[in-house]
Amino acid sequence: MNADSEYPSEFARLLASGRFTITAELVPPVSTDPADLAARLRPLKGLAAAVNITDGAGARAHLSSLVTAQLALAAGVEPILQMTCRDRNRLALQSDLLGALASGVHNVLVITGDDPKAGDQPETKPVFDVNSTTLLAMAHRISAEGRLPSGTAVRGPTGLFLGAAAVPFDPPPGWDAADLVAKADAGASFMQTQFCFDTEVLRRWTQRLGELGLTRRLKVLVGLAPIPSARSARWMKERLYGTIIPDAIVERLERAADPRREGVAICVELLRELADIPGIAGAHLMAPQNPAAIPEVIAAFSAAV
C-alpha cells in the first residue's frame, strides 16, 4: 500500500468519505504458527474496514503486534497497529514506527497500555518513557516532516494515520475536553473509545465535542461489543474502567432465552443508532472472549443498511 499526502491509508480514505465505518479488534495469539493468526484474521477479511492489532493486551505477552500487523497486511486485512507507552522507550518506539512504515502499515493507534501489575507477570518493570500525547507528537513529526525528534531525516514515505483513545461520559457544564484537544493538537486524526452502550450519553458527549470543534478534527469510533451474557455485562460494568452499560441492557440479557444471540442483536441495534448520531464516524468492535460474534454483527448490520 502506498501512502499519499492526503490519505495515508485506505482506512483514512474511508473515514474521510463520511461512510459509517466499523473496525474490529484482534488480540494476537500466543503462538509462532502463522496458521493460528490466519484463523483469527480470516473471518474479518472483507467485513471490518480495518483491524486493530493489540499491543500486549492485558499486560500479557502475545505475538508481536508489529509482526502481526505485517502478516495481516499480507493477508489482505488492513491493520491498525496499536502502540503502547508501557513497554518501550522512545528510541524503540521510533524504530517500530519506521518498521511499520517500511512494511506498509500506516494506521497507528497510540495508547498508554495496561499496568503490568494487572497482567500475568506482575514483576514486570513498566517503561513509560513518554506518554500517549508525546508519542503522538513524535509520530506526527515523523509523518509530517519526515524527521525523528533528533532532527535526523527519514528516507522513504512517512505518511501515518494516527489515532488516540477516549472515554465517553456525560459531560458536565463547561467541560473543555482538554485531553482530547491535546491529542488532536499532537496529531491524532481519529479516536476509538472505551465501551459505551448508552446512546443518550453519546449524543450529549459528541454534541459537546462538536461545539468544541473536535468532531471536525477527530473521527470518532465508539467502542461496542456483542455481550454474550448478563454476567459478562455486569463484569464489564464493574471491572473495565470507563465502561457504560445501561441496566436495561443487562436486564434484557438476563431475560433472554439465548443471551449470546441477544447480545448480537443489541449490538446491531446500537450500530444502527450510532449511524444516525451526528459526530460519530463509526464503531470499534471488541470481543476478546467472543471473537466469532464480531463478523456476525458486522454482516447483520451491513445487510440491514
N, C-alpha and C positions, 0 to 999 in steps of 0.2 A: 504494500500500500504506500503510495507516495503522498506526502503531505503537501498542501498548498497553503498560501499565506492566509487565506480566509477561513478555510475549513481544514484543520489538520487531520481529520478522520471522517469516515462515513457517519459515525455516531454524532459528531459535531454538526455535520451537514443535515442529518435527520432532525436534530433538535432545532436547528435554525429554520427548518421548513414549517414549523408550527404543528406538525403532526404529533398526536399524543404518543409518547414513546415509553416502551416498557423494557426495563433492564432486569437482569436476574443475577443472583449471587451464586458463586461456586466456591466451595472450600476444596482446595487441592487435597488429593489423597495422601495418606502416609504410605507411599508406595514408590518404587522405582520402575514399575512396569507401565509403560505408556498406555497399555490397553485399559488399565484401571481409570486413567484420566479420560481416555476416549469414551468410555462408557458413561461418564458424567457429562461430557460435552455433547454427545450425540443427540440427546432429547431436546436440547436448547437450540440447536442449529436451525436457522430459518424461522425461529419464533421470537427469541429475545433479540432486541436491537443491538445489545451488547451485553457482555457477561463480566461482572466484577470478579476478579481473582483475589481472594482474600490473602492477607499477608500475616501469617502466624495467628490466625483467628483463635480467640480464647486463650491467647498466650501459650499456644502449643505448637510444636514443630510439625510442619507438613512439607510436601514437595514445594520447592522454591516458587514463590509467586511469579518471579520474572520468567523462569523456565516454563512454568505453566502457561503464562500469557503467550510466550513464543509458540508453544505447542498448540494453543487454542487458535492462534492466528493461522498456523499452518493447516489446521483442520477446517478453516473457513468460518470460524467464530470470532467476531470482533471482541477483543478483550479490553477491559478497563483494569489497569494494573493498580492495585491498592498498595500504597507505601506508608508504612508506619514510622513514627519517630522513635519508637521504643528500642529497636534492635541495632541500629547502625548510626555511626557518626556522620557528619556532613560530607566527609570525603567518600565514604562508601555509598551514601545516598546519591551523590552526584554521579558516581561511577555507574550506579544502577540506572539512573536516568539516561546516561549515554548508551548503556547497554540496551535499554528499551528502544530508544530511537534507532539504534543500529539494526534492531530486529524488526522494525516497522510497527512497534507498539507506540501509539501516540496519545491514548487516553490514560490519564493518571488521576486517581482519587487519593488525596493526601489526608491521612488521619493520624491521631495521636497513638493509638494502639492500647490494647488491654494491659492492665497491670500484671506483670509476671507472677505476682503472688496469687492471682486468680487461676493460674494455669497448673499444669501437672509437674512442673519443675520450679517450685516457688523460690528456690535458692538462686535462680537466675538474676543476674545483675542488669537492670534496665540502663539504657544509654541516654535517651532524651537529650542529645547534644543540642538539638533545635526543636522548636515547637512546630505545630502544623502550619501556622501562618508564615513563619520564617522559611519553612521548606517550600511552601507555595511560592514565595517570593524568589527563592533560589531557582526553582524550576521555571518560573516565568522569565527570569533573566536569561536562562539558557535558551528558552523558546524564542523570546522576542529579540534578543540581542546576539544570540549565538556565542555567549561568553559564560565562563564559570565565574563565581563570585570573586575569584582571584584576579579576574580580568583576562585570563587565558582564553584565546579564541577557540571555538569548537568548529571543526571542519565537518561538512556534510549538512543535510537537512535537520532542522531542530524544532519543527512545529509540534507543540504539545497542546492537548485539550485538557485543562486542569479542573478538577472538582474538589469539593470540600464536603464535610459532614455537617448536619444541622439537626436540632431537636425542636420540633414544633411544640407549641404550648399556647394557652390562651393569653394573648399579650395584654399586660396592664397598661393603663393610660400613660402615655409618654415614652413607652418602650422605643429605644432607638436602634436596636439590633446592631450594637457596636461591633460584636464579634463577627457577624456576617459581613458588615461593611468592610472590616479589616481584611477578611478573606477575599472579598471581591477586589479590594484595592491591591492585594498581594498577587492577584492573577487568576483567581478561580472564575470559571465560566459556567459551571453547573454545580448543584449540590444535591446530595442524596440524604434523606432524613432517616431518623430513628422511626420505629413503628408508630403509626398514628392511624387509628381506625375511627376517629371522630371527625366527620366531615364538617360539622359546625365549627369546631375548633380550627380546622384547617382553613375554612373560609375566612375567619377573623384574622388568623395568622398571616395568610397570604394577602389579605386586604391591607394589613399594616405594612407588609413588605412592599406592596405596590405603592403605597403612599410615600415610602422612603426611596422609591426608585429602584429597589433591588430586583424586582421581577423582570426588569428590563436588562439587568446586568447578569443575573444568575438564573439559569434554567432549573426549576425546582422539580425534583422527582421524589415522590412521597413513599416512604417505606411501608410495605404491606406484607402480609403472609397468609397463606391458606392454613389457618389454625386447625389442627386435627382433632382437638378435644377441648372441653371446658377446663380440664386440668391444665393443659398446656397454656390456655389463655390466662388462667389465674397465675401460673408460674411467671409468664411474661410480664404481667402487670406488677407483680411483687418483686421480681428479681432483675429485670432488664431496665437499666436507667433510661428514663425519659419516655418509656412506652405508654401510650394512651389507648386503652381498650374500654369502651363503654360497658357498663354492667349488662345492658340489653343484649350485647353480642355474646357475653359469657352465658347468659341465661338461655339464649337461643341454641347455643351448642349443647347446653345441659339437657335441653328438651328433645334434641334431635335423635331420631331413630338411628341415623347414620351420621355421627359427628364429622367424620372426615369429609363426606360429600357435602355436608352443610358448610364446613369451613371453606371449601372451594367455592360454593355458591355465594357466600358472604363476600369473599374476596373479589369475585367477578362483579357483584353489585357495587362494591365500593369503587372499583375501577371505573365503572360507568358514571358514578357520581363525580369522581375526581376529574374525568374528562370534560365536565361542564363547569368546573370552578376556574374562574379567571386567575391567571398567575401560576397555575400548576401545569407543568410541561409534560408530566408523565408519572410513572411509578417505578419503584425498585422493589422487586420481589425477593424475599429472603425466607428460606425454609430449610435450615441445616439438618433438621430431624425428619423432614418430609419432602425431600427434593423432587420426588416423582410428581408431586402435585403442581409444581411450577409450570411445566409445559401444558398441563391440563387447564390451568387457569388462563394462560395466555391464549390458547386455542379457543377456549369458550368465549373469552372476551372478543377476540378477533372475529369470530363467527357472528357475533351479535351487533357489530358496528358496520 
